[in-house]
Amino acid sequence: MTTAQARRAIGAYGEDVAVRHLTGLGMVLLERNWRCADGEVDVLLRDGATLVVCEVKTRTSLVAGTPHEAITDAKLARLRRLGERWVLERGIRPDGIRVDLVAVMRPRRGAAVVEHVRGLC
């Protein structure tokens, strides 16, 4: 397996964990890995009448930094714009759009540790 394939596999694992966690909280999965010319959203969900644009960051170690450190102001602004574009393309009108982060730490042994940060913007 190449490094790129390993990264994709770890990312897919983290997204699966995140979706299970979020739907377990009662959110409704709308779409995964939505892409357009401006970027990609990992997971889109509905939390009541609110659209949740969710960024999932998965790490196996902290060598590259924490998942939280990967979320810059520019990334947040792009995620918000992508959520607005998704809404326009789907023709829906949520009460609001929220950007969340799900940080998944996958240790070499044991279960993944999941942290859900709501409302980054």
N, C-alpha and C positions, 0 to 999 in steps of 0.2 A: 504494500500500500504506500502510495506517495504521501508526502507531507500535505499537499493540497487535499487529497482524498481523506486523510486523517482529520484535517481541520473541518471539512464538510461533515464528516461523520459525527464529530464532537458537537458541531453546531446543530445538526439535526436531532441528536440526542437531547441537547439542552432545550430545543424548541418543544420536543415531545414532553419533557418534564414540565416545562412552563405551561403548556396547554392543559395538561392534567391538573396542575395546581390551580390555574385560573378557572377552569370549568368546575373544579371541585368547590370553588368559592361561589359558584352560581352564575358566573359569566357565560355568555353564549358565544361560541366560536363562529366567526363570520368568514374568515379567510386566513390562509397562511401564505407567506412568501409572495405577497402581491407586489408586482413590479410595474413600473412605468418608466418613461424616459428620464424622470428626475430622481429615481432611486427605488428602494425596496423597503417594505414594511414586513417585519418578521411575522407578526400576528395581529389580526384585527378582531376585536371582540365587542360585544354589547354588554354593558353593565347597567341594567335598568334601561334608561333612555339615553345613556351616554355612550358614545363611541370611544373605545379604548384602542389607541395605537400603542402596541407593545413592542419594545425592543428587548430582545433576549441576548444576553451575553453569558457565554459559558467558558469557564476556565478549568484547567486541570492543575494549575499551579498559579502562583502570583508573580512569576518571572516577568510576564508582560504587563503586570499591574492588575489592580482589581477590576472587576467588571464595571464598577461605578466610574473609574477613571477614564473609561473609553467613551463616556457620554459627555460630549462637549456642548457648549451653547449653540454652536453651529449645527451639530447633529440634532439637538432638540428642535431647533427652528425648522430644519428639513423634515423631521418626523411630523411636526404639526402641519406643515404645508402638504405633505403627502396624505395625511388624514383628511385634510380639506379637499384635496383633489379626489380621493377615493369617494367621499360623500357626494361630490358633484357628479362623478361618473356613474354612481349608483342611483342618483336621484332621490336620496333619502334625506331626512332632516332630523338628526339627533338633537337632543336638548343641549348637548355640548360635546366637545372632543377633549379627551384626556390622554396624555402621554405617560405611560408607565414603563418601568424597567423590571425585568425579572433577571436576577443574577443567579446563575447556577454554578456552584463549585462542585466539580466531580473529582473527589480524591481517588487515589490509586486503589484504596480499599474502602468499603462501606458505601452507604447511601449518599446520594447527592444532597447538598445543602442548598435550599432555595430561599432567596430573599426577594420579596415583592415590594418595590418602591412605587407607591401610587402618586400620580399627579406631579410629575416632574415639571410639567408646564401645561 
